[in-house]
Amino acid sequence: MARSQRKKIFIFTRINEYPGVFREDNGIMFYNYCELSVDWKTKSTVDGHFNSLLPFFKKYPKEGGAIPQASTLRQIYLPQVFENHFSSLKNYFNQKPVAIIMDETTDDCSRSVVNTLFSLRQNTKLISVNFLDRVNNSTMGGTLLSILSNYNIPYTLLKLSTVRFGPVWQ
């Protein structure tokens, strides 16, 4: 078909071909499921985007394709993800002789932050982030003991403990 005889396609033509899937905002076509802009001028581009992401959004989000709001993610999904991750870390380090690394730093608000890492067989994981009012031998020791009990690490497995005494610790 000659170029002059082609049917003129508008953005609303493409949106009407996929009801409820795309929307228009200031002349730009957006995919409702992922909020990405899509070039609407060629049908193959629209079809490609539609066919590549729709199965994912229909399979994984429980709302049938809609992405949950941030508050829903925080209240419902995040605690479950945290518990699963915490359980996997507990199982991995349970009753094992781990290297423990504790370091104190400050955050943007000048609060003392203690980061605790466990290392086992070349695998190092951030285990805990604690905000302390004061950083000294007592608070660091208490933090370490509570972490060891949370991860079921017996005190008998501790072979060497090094502490950096500097101007930060009082």
N, C-alpha and C positions, 0 to 999 in steps of 0.2 A: 504494500500500500504506500502511495506517495506521501511525503511528509505533510503536504497541504491537506490531504484527505483524512489524516488521523483525527480521531476524536480527542477533543481538548479535555484533559484530566485536571481536576482541581483537588485540593487537599480534602475537601469534604466528600469527594467521590470515593477516595481511599478509606476515609473514616467510616463511611456508610457500608463499605464492603465487609468491615469487621466490627459489627455493632458491639459496643461496650469494651472493646479491646484498645482502641486508640482514641486520643482526644487532641484537639487543636488548641494551641495557645500562641497568639500573635503570629500566626502563619507557620508555626512549627508543629509537626505532628509528634506526639509523645505516646509511648507504649505504656498503658496504665499499670502493668504489672511491675515494671522496673524503673519507670520514669525516665527512660532514655529517649532521646530524640531519634527519629527515624526519617530517612530520606523518602518522601512519599512519591516522588516523580516516576520511579520505575517500580512496577508491581513485583518484580523478582526480589528487589531489596526488601520490600514490605513483607512478602511471603517468607523470605529467609529469616528475618528477625522473628516473625510470628512463630514459625515452625521450630526454631531453635530453642526458644525460651519457654514456650507454653507448657511442654511436658514437665519441665522442672517445677514450675509454679503450681501446676495441678497436683503433682505428687507430694511435695514437701510441706508447704504451708497448709495448716489444718483448716483454714478459712476458705478453701477451694480455689486458691489462686491469689488471694489478696495478701499483701504483706502486712503483718501486724504492726500496730503503732509502737513507738518506743516504750511507752508506759506498759503496754501489754508484754513486750519482750522482757522488761525489767522485772515485772511482778510474777510472770508465769514461767517463762522459759529460762531466764538467767539463773535462778536458784537451782533448777534441775541440772543445768550445764555445770554449774559450780560443784554441786554434790558429786556428779559423775567424775569430774576432773579430780576432785579431792580424793575420792575413793580409789581412783586409778593410781594416784601418787602414793597413797597409803599402802596399797598392795605392792607397789614396786619397791618401796623402801622398807617395808615391814621386816623387823628383826634382822636387818642387814648392817654391816659395818660401813657407814657412810662417812665421807669427808664433809664436815660442816663448815660453811663459810658464813660469817656474820660481819656485816659492815654497816656503819652508821653514817648517815649523811643528813642533809637538811632539804626540805622541800621549798617551794616558792614562798611559803608563809613563815619560813624560819623555824618550822617544827622539826624535832628530831625524828628521823625515820630509820628503822633498823631493818635491813634486808637480810634474809636468811636463805642460803642456798644449800642444797644437798648435792653431793657428787658421788656417783657410783659407776664404776666401769666406763669412764669417759662420757658419762651422761650426767649433765648438770642441770638442775631444775630450781627455779625460784619457788621456795616453799612458803615463805611467809613475809609479809610486810607489816611491821608494827610501828605505830606512832607512840613515842614515849615522852612523858613530861620531862624526865631527867634521864640522862644516860650516864650510868656508872656501873661498877662491878655488880652491884645488887640487882639493878633492873635488867642488865644484860643476862646475868645468870638466871633470873626468874623467867625471862623470855625464852632462853635456851631450854630450861627444864620443861616448860609448858609445851614447847614444840616437840621435844623428845617424847613426851607422854602422848601427845596427839598422834604421832607417827609410830608409836609402839617400838621405839628404839631403846633397848635396855642400856642402863648406865654402865654396865659391865663391858659393853662394846667400845666405850670411849677409851682411846689409848693415849691421845695427845690433844692438849688444848692450848692454843696460843691466843694471847690477847694483846692487842695493841694499846699501850698506854700512851696517851698523847694529850695535848692541850684540850681536846674535845671532851675527854672523860674527866669527871671531877670526883 
